[in-house]
Each structure stands twice: as C-alpha cells, then as structure tokens.
Amino acid sequence: MPDYLTTRELADLLRIGERKVYDLAANGEVPCVRAVGKLLFPQAEITAWLAASRSGPETADQPLPPILAGSHDPLLDWALRESGSGLASYYDGSFDGIERLAKREAQAAGLHIREGDGWNRGALRAKLGEAPLVLVEIARRQRGLLLAPGVTGIESFADLKGRRVVLRQDNAASQREFDTRLTEAGLTSSDIAPLDTRARTEEELAIALHDGKAEAGFGLGALSGLYGLTFTSLTEERFDLAFWRRAWFEPPLQKLMTFLASPACADRARELGGYDLSGLGTVHHNGARA
C-alpha cells in the first residue's frame, strides 16, 4: 500500500463511493491532507483511524522480534553487546530501519535523518503517523570527511573531484546527505571515483579507508582514532533510537538504555571521541495513539 492514498484508493479500501470520501474529508471525519489541489490520505493514519473504530474483543499484539535495525553507530553497537540486552542487530541504514519498524520486523531502529526543523521525527511520522512509537536521543555525533592514511588535500566536498571515494548504501541517511553536499559543491557523481562496493556500516567505511581502498568517505569522527584516519568535522548530527512503546517495558531495551546511561558507556564515548551524550534520554517524539 502506498504512503498516501487517493480518493479512489480510499473509496476502494472502504468499499464506498468517491463522493462519500469527499464528504468524510469535508466534515473532518477522516485523516487527510490537501496538496496541489488534491486530497491525499496518509496510509498510516488511515490504518490508525480504522483501528480506533473497531469493536469486539481485544486481541493480543504479536510479539516484536528482538532486533535493533536502522543506522549503525559504533558506540551503540558496543553497548548492545556489553549490556547483555539480547537484542540482535540488522544495520542497513536509517530509512531501512523505519521500514522495518513499520513492518514490525524490528522493535527499535537507530536514526539520524536531517530535516528542515530537526531530526528524524518527520520521516518517522510520514511513515507511521501517530503510531505508538517513541524517539529518544542517544547522542550528538561529529560527521565529516575521513581520509585514508597519508592522503592530503581534501578539506571540503569540492576537494573530492577526481578522488576515490567510498560511499554508503542508498538507505543510509549519511549517503543522502553526501549526495546533497556533493551537489551543493557543484559536483556530480561522475566527478568522483566511487568504489564498486558500498559500505553497509560506518565501520565498513572506515575499514575500507584504513586498507587504502579509497581516499575519502563521509563518516564519523568517532572512528578516526581507531583506524588511524584523518578527520575533518563538517557537521554535528543527532542520533536517535526509535522504538515501539510497548518494547520499552521489556528487558532487552531496559538493559540497553540503562547501560547507555552508565559511567562505562560515558568512558567509552570519551575514548572514541566525537560524541556528546548530554542529551541522552531526551524524548523527541511520543506517538499519541495508545
């Protein structure tokens, strides 16, 4: 089902006429948006609207798999193991993480999607509306250009022209920001020499540079010391954890979040560098639907 339904698609779903759909929208009885002269209906909110109208006995929710998806973060990945949370990881980018949350294929996902007025909340709501999801800050991170040992002369995106660059997968928020910054620097993908293989995690990007497979990549400062890379910070980003509200009360997430707030995790963040944990635990979104 698409993220937004047309009047015809909603009419087919509800098995009513299009005229009735227009009446429901005009009376404010159904979630909708008006854009470029058209009525559109957010699929996630329509699903919630239908669920709110149900009657009969309540059925138990299906258990959420103990999987943390979304964006890779070296500090979170370390905490996942050290906390003994029991959560498995499946890192394939922020946008993939939101998809897996929507499909109930994960109970949590790491996100760092830059938005005009903040981070992550808009993308989460666009896919899942006011579903009972919570968005909690983990850290602020330094992101910029990581250079392979011995590489010089690269301080900005404009300097990437003609250089061998390791890229991330399209589902990664960092790759989408890379594409935006490359365009802003007046370059296109044909102006750089990307590796044939894309890095699936932040650490894979750093390893490719450490091994001399590429000259530069758009990565995290936290990995520069571990892999002997030069780092030029270009931005600070907010890394959040999005999770289904009911998962919060289960032992896996409780163990993870407790450990993230521990002195041991703070020491690890200082050791890695490039992290600011002062906002750890701040709630940036709490889905209204119970």
Summary of the structure (lengths in Angstrom):
residues: 290
radius of gyration: 21.5
end to end distance: 23.1
largest distance: 67.9
contacts: 950
relative contact order: 0.18
helix: 39%
strand: 26%
